[in-house]
Amino acid sequence: MNPELERRLPELRVAAQAEPLGLYLHVPFCLDRCTYCSFTTTRDRSLQPETLRRLIAEVESWGSALGRPEVDTLYLGGGTPSLLTAEELQALTAAVRRAFDLGPLVEATLEANPGTVDLAWLSQARGLGWDRISLGVQALDDTLLSRLGRIHGSAQALESLELAERAGFQRRSADLMVGIPGQSLSKVVADARVLAATGLEHLSIYLLDLDKACPLRGEIDAGRLSLPSEDEVADVFEALQAELPAQGLQPYEISNYARPGAESIHNTRYWERRPYLGLGPGAASQLADLRWLDSGVIAAWTEGRADSEVQELDAAEVLSEIPLLGLRMHRGLDWGELRHESDRRKLRPLCDAWEAHLRSLAKEDLVLWEGDHVRLGSRGMLMSNGILQMFV
């Protein structure tokens, strides 16, 4: 454990006992690396057994250090968690149940990639208590999937959704990517319509992000491929804003749509700034105004040679994150509560400056005020990056 975290452990333990945590576990292994990926992943499967042993040890260590706190949401992400064997998944799940109190658990999500799951594995996972699955579909166009370096085709993507349903997953989510070179607006909308028709309960719309070095970024920079324009991407998001509610999927966050009651509870905790513990290489945690990031050097993390980066958020940083994250939600936030929090932290002038700017944006229908409640309008959602910049 990082010396700073060890020094602050009594404070962390109090925070962990104050309300249930979200627990994120990172499995960094993939069969291949997608051309757009900058996440903490590796194709070196020889590290998998030892990394899993270390992850289980971290689960047990942190559970003990925090006094076996309650956990109400679990999320197994990656990487490709569906590359774990049934025995490995069982061992990891059992460790979580030993180390943490899962009495309040309301959601246990695991990520999976089409092409890496079969009915037997999915049934095993469901039997272990994982009740929600998030599938990295990305597109239903085989040319685009090949361009992204995905290991599956469109038929496998749809088959994986069907297999998950047959295995007993009543909460199924899929990712759909926007902004892929060569992708048309009509095809994105058609893909969204096909996915909705499978009866899935949740759909996440992700904009292709090439800010960091990756093979696809190199293709763009070399002029061999070109990205859609900002206007084209905005047109896609606007079209989806109209199409998905007609398919029964309502927006609840800038990039996320769900059938009523099927919103991602774990991801919502991030936007609500509720506490979470992340374990595994590259995983992030936030507890008691401390945020830390485990090393993304997988071999070093596995061998215990890497340290965490710890940041203590000051009062202004904590306050600014409330609207920065909260306004991503379609329901918006209670500005009166934010004023109260700003008074408590002696930061009322900062809060008043934000409010003045948001009220000016209301004249352009980018922001909607209903008494002391504020939220972004449909156009504001499309321009959210610029609007939310004021809180950074």
C-alpha positions in Angstrom: 0.0 0.0 0.0 1.2 3.5 -0.8 2.7 5.1 2.3 0.4 8.1 2.0 -2.6 5.8 1.8 -1.3 3.8 4.8 -0.9 7.0 6.8 -4.5 8.1 6.0 -6.0 4.6 6.5 -8.0 5.5 9.6 -9.6 8.3 7.6 -10.2 6.0 4.6 -11.8 3.4 6.9 -14.2 5.9 8.3 -15.3 7.0 4.8 -15.6 3.4 3.7 -17.9 2.7 6.6 -20.1 5.8 6.1 -21.9 4.5 3.0 -21.6 1.5 0.6 -18.8 1.5 -1.9 -18.6 0.8 -5.5 -15.9 -1.8 -6.3 -14.2 -1.8 -9.7 -11.8 -4.7 -10.6 -9.6 -4.4 -13.7 -8.6 -7.4 -15.8 -6.0 -6.1 -18.4 -5.9 -9.0 -20.8 -7.0 -9.0 -24.5 -6.6 -11.4 -27.4 -5.6 -8.5 -29.5 -5.2 -4.7 -29.1 -7.8 -2.5 -30.8 -6.4 0.1 -33.1 -7.9 3.0 -31.0 -7.0 1.6 -27.6 -5.0 3.5 -25.0 -6.3 1.6 -21.9 -4.1 -0.5 -19.6 -4.2 -3.8 -21.5 -1.8 -6.4 -22.7 -1.8 -9.4 -25.1 0.7 -11.2 -22.9 -1.5 -13.9 -21.4 1.5 -15.5 -19.6 0.9 -12.8 -17.0 -2.7 -13.7 -16.4 -2.4 -16.4 -13.6 0.0 -14.3 -11.5 -2.0 -11.0 -12.1 -5.2 -12.7 -11.0 -3.4 -14.0 -7.8 -2.2 -10.4 -7.1 -5.7 -9.0 -7.8 -7.2 -11.5 -5.3 -4.6 -10.6 -2.8 -5.4 -6.9 -3.2 -9.1 -7.6 -2.8 -8.4 -9.4 0.5 -5.9 -6.8 1.7 -8.2 -3.8 1.0 -11.2 -5.5 2.4 -9.4 -6.1 5.7 -7.8 -2.7 5.8 -11.2 -1.0 5.4 -12.9 -3.2 7.9 -14.9 -5.3 5.4 -17.1 -2.4 4.2 -20.4 -2.7 2.5 -20.4 -2.7 -1.3 -23.5 -2.0 -3.3 -22.1 -2.1 -6.9 -19.5 -4.3 -8.5 -17.9 -3.8 -11.9 -15.4 -6.2 -13.6 -13.8 -4.3 -16.4 -10.8 -4.4 -18.7 -9.3 -5.4 -21.0 -11.5 -8.4 -21.6 -12.7 -10.0 -18.4 -14.4 -12.7 -20.4 -10.9 -14.1 -21.0 -10.9 -15.3 -17.4 -11.5 -19.0 -17.2 -14.6 -20.1 -15.3 -12.3 -21.2 -12.4 -10.5 -17.9 -12.3 -13.8 -15.9 -12.3 -15.1 -18.2 -9.5 -12.0 -17.6 -7.4 -12.1 -13.8 -7.9 -15.8 -13.7 -7.1 -15.3 -15.8 -3.9 -12.5 -13.5 -2.8 -14.8 -10.4 -3.1 -17.5 -12.1 -1.1 -15.0 -13.0 1.7 -13.4 -9.5 1.8 -16.4 -7.2 1.5 -20.0 -7.2 2.8 -22.2 -7.6 -0.3 -25.4 -7.5 1.7 -26.5 -4.2 0.0 -25.4 -5.3 -3.5 -27.8 -4.1 -6.2 -25.7 -4.6 -9.3 -22.8 -6.7 -10.5 -21.6 -5.9 -14.0 -19.0 -7.6 -16.1 -17.6 -6.5 -19.4 -17.3 -9.0 -22.2 -16.2 -8.9 -25.8 -18.2 -10.7 -28.5 -16.1 -13.5 -29.8 -14.8 -14.5 -26.4 -18.0 -15.8 -24.8 -20.0 -19.0 -25.1 -23.2 -20.1 -23.3 -21.4 -22.2 -20.8 -19.1 -19.4 -19.6 -22.0 -16.9 -19.5 -24.2 -19.3 -17.5 -21.3 -19.9 -15.1 -20.9 -16.1 -14.6 -24.6 -15.6 -14.1 -24.6 -18.4 -11.5 -21.9 -16.7 -9.6 -24.1 -13.7 -9.1 -23.0 -11.4 -12.0 -26.4 -10.0 -13.1 -25.5 -7.3 -15.7 -23.3 -7.7 -18.8 -21.8 -4.9 -20.9 -20.8 -6.1 -24.4 -18.3 -4.2 -26.5 -20.2 -4.2 -29.8 -18.9 -0.9 -31.2 -20.5 -1.3 -34.6 -22.5 -3.7 -36.8 -20.4 -3.1 -39.9 -17.6 -5.7 -40.5 -15.5 -3.2 -42.4 -15.5 -0.7 -39.5 -15.0 -3.5 -37.0 -11.9 -4.6 -38.9 -10.7 -1.0 -39.0 -11.0 -0.8 -35.2 -9.1 -4.0 -34.8 -12.0 -5.8 -33.2 -11.8 -9.6 -33.1 -15.5 -10.1 -33.7 -17.9 -9.5 -36.6 -21.4 -8.1 -36.6 -23.0 -11.6 -36.5 -21.0 -12.6 -33.4 -22.0 -9.3 -31.7 -25.7 -10.0 -32.1 -25.2 -13.7 -31.2 -23.4 -12.7 -27.9 -26.4 -10.6 -26.9 -28.7 -13.6 -27.5 -26.4 -15.9 -25.6 -26.3 -13.5 -22.7 -30.1 -13.5 -22.6 -30.2 -17.3 -22.8 -27.7 -17.5 -19.9 -30.1 -15.5 -17.7 -28.7 -11.9 -18.0 -31.8 -9.8 -17.8 -29.7 -6.6 -17.8 -27.7 -6.4 -21.0 -25.8 -3.3 -22.3 -23.9 -2.7 -25.5 -21.4 -0.1 -26.6 -21.9 1.7 -29.9 -19.0 3.9 -31.2 -19.5 7.2 -33.1 -16.9 9.0 -35.2 -15.2 6.0 -36.8 -13.4 6.8 -40.2 -15.8 5.8 -43.0 -18.9 5.6 -40.7 -22.1 7.2 -42.0 -24.9 8.8 -40.0 -27.5 6.5 -41.5 -25.4 3.4 -40.6 -25.0 4.5 -36.9 -28.8 5.0 -36.6 -29.5 1.7 -38.3 -27.1 -0.1 -36.0 -28.7 1.5 -32.9 -32.1 0.4 -34.2 -31.0 -3.2 -34.7 -29.4 -3.3 -31.2 -32.5 -1.9 -29.6 -34.6 -4.5 -31.4 -32.7 -7.3 -29.6 -34.4 -6.1 -26.4 -31.3 -5.0 -24.6 -31.8 -2.7 -21.7 -28.9 -0.3 -22.0 -26.9 1.4 -24.8 -23.7 3.5 -24.4 -22.8 5.8 -27.2 -19.0 6.5 -27.3 -17.2 9.1 -29.4 -14.0 7.6 -30.8 -11.2 9.2 -28.8 -7.8 9.4 -30.4 -6.1 11.9 -28.0 -3.4 9.4 -27.1 -1.0 7.5 -29.3 -2.5 4.4 -30.9 -2.3 2.7 -34.4 -5.5 4.4 -35.7 -4.1 7.8 -34.7 -1.1 7.1 -36.9 -3.3 6.2 -39.8 -5.2 9.5 -39.4 -2.0 11.5 -39.0 -0.5 9.9 -42.2 -3.6 10.9 -44.2 -4.6 7.3 -45.0 -7.9 7.7 -43.1 -9.9 10.7 -42.1 -12.3 11.4 -39.2 -15.8 12.6 -39.7 -16.2 16.4 -39.1 -17.5 17.8 -35.8 -20.7 18.7 -37.6 -21.2 15.2 -38.9 -20.6 13.8 -35.4 -23.0 16.3 -33.9 -25.6 15.2 -36.5 -25.2 11.6 -35.4 -25.7 12.4 -31.7 -28.7 14.5 -32.6 -30.2 11.8 -34.7 -29.7 9.3 -31.9 -31.4 11.7 -29.4 -34.5 11.4 -31.5 -34.3 7.7 -32.5 -33.4 5.9 -29.3 -36.3 7.2 -27.2 -38.6 5.9 -30.0 -37.0 2.5 -29.4 -37.7 2.6 -25.7 -34.2 3.7 -24.6 -34.3 7.0 -22.7 -31.3 9.2 -22.2 -30.2 9.5 -18.6 -26.6 10.8 -19.2 -24.9 12.5 -22.1 -23.7 9.2 -23.7 -26.0 6.6 -22.1 -29.6 5.4 -22.8 -31.6 2.8 -20.9 -35.0 1.4 -20.5 -36.8 2.7 -17.4 -35.1 1.3 -14.3 -32.1 -0.2 -16.2 -29.6 2.6 -15.8 -26.1 1.7 -14.8 -26.1 2.1 -11.0 -22.3 1.7 -10.8 -21.5 4.3 -13.5 -24.0 6.7 -12.0 -22.0 6.7 -8.8 -19.1 8.3 -10.6 -21.4 11.2 -11.8 -22.8 11.6 -8.3 -19.3 11.6 -6.8 -20.0 8.6 -4.5 -17.0 6.7 -3.2 -15.4 3.9 -5.1 -12.4 1.6 -4.8 -10.6 0.4 -7.9 -8.2 -2.5 -7.8 -6.0 -3.8 -10.6 -3.4 -2.2 -12.9 -4.4 1.3 -13.9 -7.5 1.3 -11.7 -8.7 4.5 -10.0 -10.2 5.1 -6.5 -11.9 8.0 -4.8 -12.5 8.0 -1.0 -12.4 10.8 1.6 -11.4 13.5 -0.8 -8.4 11.3 -1.8 -8.0 10.0 -5.4 -5.4 7.5 -6.4 -4.4 5.6 -9.5 -2.7 2.3 -9.5 0.3 1.9 -11.8 -0.6 1.0 -15.4 2.6 -0.9 -15.9 1.1 -4.4 -15.7 4.2 -6.5 -15.0 5.4 -4.1 -12.3 1.9 -4.0 -10.7 1.7 -7.8 -10.8 5.1 -8.1 -9.1 4.3 -5.4 -6.5 7.0 -3.1 -7.7 4.8 -0.2 -8.7 3.3 2.5 -6.5 0.0 4.4 -6.6 -0.3 8.1 -7.6 -2.2 9.8 -4.8 -3.9 13.2 -5.1 -5.7 15.0 -2.3 -8.5 17.2 -3.8 -8.8 20.7 -2.3 -12.1 22.3 -1.5 -12.4 24.1 -4.9 -11.7 20.9 -6.8 -14.3 18.9 -4.8 -16.9 21.6 -5.3 -16.2 22.0 -9.1 -16.6 18.3 -9.7 -20.2 18.3 -8.4 -21.5 20.4 -11.4 -18.9 19.0 -13.8 -20.2 15.5 -13.3 -23.7 16.2 -12.2 -24.7 18.2 -15.3 -23.8 15.2 -17.5 -26.9 13.6 -16.1 -30.2 14.4 -17.8 -31.8 15.1 -14.5 -29.3 17.8 -13.8 -28.6 18.9 -10.2 -30.0 20.9 -7.3 -28.2 24.3 -7.4 -29.5 25.2 -4.0 -27.6 22.2 -2.5 -24.5 23.3 -4.4 -24.8 26.8 -3.0 -25.1 25.3 0.5 -22.0 23.2 -0.1 -20.1 26.3 -1.4 -21.0 28.2 1.7 -19.8 25.3 3.9 -16.5 25.3 2.0 -16.3 29.1 2.0 -16.4 29.2 -1.8 -19.7 31.1 -2.5 -18.2 33.6 -5.0 -17.0 30.7 -7.2 -20.5 29.2 -7.1 -22.1 32.5 -7.9 -19.8 33.0 -10.9 -20.8 29.6 -12.3 -24.4 30.4 -11.8 -24.2 33.7 -13.6 -22.7 32.0 -16.6 -25.2 29.2 -16.6 -28.1 31.6 -16.4 -26.7 33.5 -19.4 -26.6 30.2 -21.3 -30.3 29.7 -20.5 -31.0 32.6 -22.9 -29.8 30.4 -25.7 -31.7 27.3 -24.5 -28.5 25.5 -23.8 -29.3 25.3 -20.1 -32.7 24.9 -18.5 -33.5 26.3 -15.1 -36.6 25.1 -13.1 -36.4 27.1 -9.9 -33.2 26.1 -8.3 -32.8 23.0 -10.4 -30.6 23.2 -13.5 -29.9 20.8 -16.4 -28.5 20.9 -19.9 -31.0 21.2 -22.7 -30.8 18.9 -25.8 -28.6 21.5 -27.6 -26.5 21.9 -24.4 -25.9 18.1 -24.3 -24.4 18.3 -27.8 -22.2 21.2 -26.7 -21.5 19.9 -23.3 -17.7 19.8 -23.6 -17.5 23.5 -24.1 -20.1 24.3 -21.4 -18.6 22.0 -18.7 -15.2 23.5 -19.4 -16.0 26.3 -16.9 -15.7 23.8 -14.0 -12.3 22.4 -15.0 
